[in-house]
């Protein structure tokens, strides 16, 4: 997974940006995309900043920001059907994979003991709530005619937060990795979304929360 993105996805992204890029951000499932693309970009230009964006209930944000695999939902004991408390699918995790360990400079064995074996490829992490992901999906469909799934919308929430943090004049890239066609029964189902109190109400991007 890591190598596929290191040798395939990342060079394609680099070519599309014409070698001009300030930051990259994406969510992590196994972490292969984030680790592979970040490794390639940092090798091309160490000044490029790479970030994680993490859905609610996942522990990876705290791993990057605080060095601890922990999420508030772990203490609450309240879960949806997913392994953690979110309606997004395909991203977020409550364990450290070998791929993600590469992104943060740990080996799979050292990760268990929290032993650092190298420098992290990541400059930081951002959060994306379910409400932000749902609102973003409807905003993109309405304003740009793009029909995306939950993972893509988490990524784009992250891209906007990174862009706002860096300020004007920076080029930020992410990946639209899934179509809304694969999310019709939940993420794009009005009844399912309403059941979880996530019905979209925003007209613009006012739904984006401060980091």
N, C-alpha and C positions, 0 to 999 in steps of 0.2 A: 504494500500500500504506500508506504513512505517513498520507495524507489520509483513507483509509477508516477507519483506527483513530482518528484525531483527531476525525473527525466522526460516527463510528458507535459503535465499541466503547467508547471512553472516556466519552462522555456516558451510555451505558447503565450502565456500571460506577459512575459517579458517582451516578446516580439510585438504583441498587440499594443503595448504601452510605448513602443519605440525606445525602450531602455530608459524611460523617464518616469520614475515612480518614487513617491515619498513614503508610502505606507501600504501595508497589506493587512487585512483582517478577515478572519473566518471562524466559525464555530468548529468544534471537534466532536466527532463520533469516536472513532478509534484514534484520531489525531494524525492520520497519515497525510491528509491534505495540508493541514497547518504546518506540520513538521517538514514535509518535503518541499513545499513552496517557500517556506521561510528560509530553509537551508540554502536553496538555490539563490534566492534574492540577496541574502546576506553575503554570499560568496561573490555575487556580482557587484554589490555596493553595500558595504557595512553600515552606511548611513541610513539605509531603508529601515523603517521601524515596522515590526510585525506584532500583531495583537491577536489575542483570543477574544471572541465574543461568546458568552455563555448563557444558555436559557435558564430560567428560574428552576430551582431544585437541584441543579447540577453542582458538583463539588469542584469543578475545574477552575472556576473563577478564584475561589479561595486558595487553591493550590498555587496559582500564579501570583496572586496579590499578597498572600500571607504565608505561603509555604505549607499549608495544612489542607488535607483533603476533608472538608467539612461543609455541610449545607444545613441551614436552619431546619429544613424539613426532616432531617435525620432525628432531631430532638422532638419534633411535633408528633410523629407517628401517624400523620395523615397523608395518604397518597392517592393518586389516581391510579389507573391501570398500568401506567408507565413505571419504569424502575424509580423514577423520581417525579416530583409534582409539577408536571407541565403537559400541555396538550400538543406541544411540538414533538415531532418524531424524527429520529435519525441523528440528532446531535445532543450533546450533554452526556455526562458520565459520572458515576460515583466510585470509580476505581481508576488506577493509573495504568494505562497500557504502555507497551513498549514504544509505540509510535509517539505518544504524547511525552513520554520520558525523553525522547530525543529532542523534542521541542524545548524542553525546559532544562536540558543539560544533565539529565540523570540517566543512568542505565537501568534496565529492567530490574536487575538484582539490587543495585544501589538504591533504587526507588523505594523498595520495601523498608530500608533503613534510613531513608531520606538523605542518602549520601550523594553529594554533588560530584559529578565527574567531568563537568565541562561548563561552559558558559551558556546561559539560556539564550535562545534565539528570539525570545519575546521581550518586548518593551513594556508590556502591561496587559491588562484585561478589562473588558467592559461587560456589563450585564444587559440582557434583553428579556423583558417580561413577556408573558403570554399576550397581554393586552397590546403591547407594542408590536409583536409579530403579527397578530390578527389585523390590527389597524394598518400596518404596512402592506399587507397582502391586498387589502381592499383599495388602499391608496394607489398602489402600483397598477392594479387592474383598471381603476377608474381614470387615472391621469395619464398612464403610459401604455395601456393595453397589454400589460404583461401579466400572465397568469402563473403565479409561482407557488411552490409548496412552502411548508413551514421552515425548513432549514435555510432556504434561500432568503426568506424574509428576516430571519434572525441575523443572517450575514449582512443584509442591507441596513438593518437597524444599527448594527455594529459599525458599518462603513460611515454612516452619517454621524454617529457619535465620535468616531475618530476624526473625521473631517472637521467637526465643530471644535474638537479639542486642539487640533493643529492650527486651525485658522485658515483664512483665505490664501489662495495661491499654492496649495498642496494637492498633489494627485494621489488619491486613495483607491485601491483596488480590492475587490472581493469576488466571490464566485456565486453565481446563480445556479445552484446544483440540482434543483428538483422542480418539477412541474406541478402545478396545482391539480393536475389530472390524478395524481397518486394520493391526493388528500381530500377527495370528495366526501367521504363518509364522516370525517371529523373536522379537520381544520377549516374546510370550506362548507361545512354543513351548518346552516343558520341555527337549527334547533340544538345541535350539539354545542355550538359556541355559546348560545344563550343559556344553556343549562349550567355552564360554568361561569356565567356572569361576564362574558367577554364580547358581547355584541358590539360591533364597531359603531362609533358615534362621531368620530372626528371628520372635519372637512379638509384639513391640511395636515401638517406635520406636528401640530400642537400636542399630539399624544406622546411624543418622545420625552422620556423622563430624564432629569439631570442624573449624571453618573454618580 
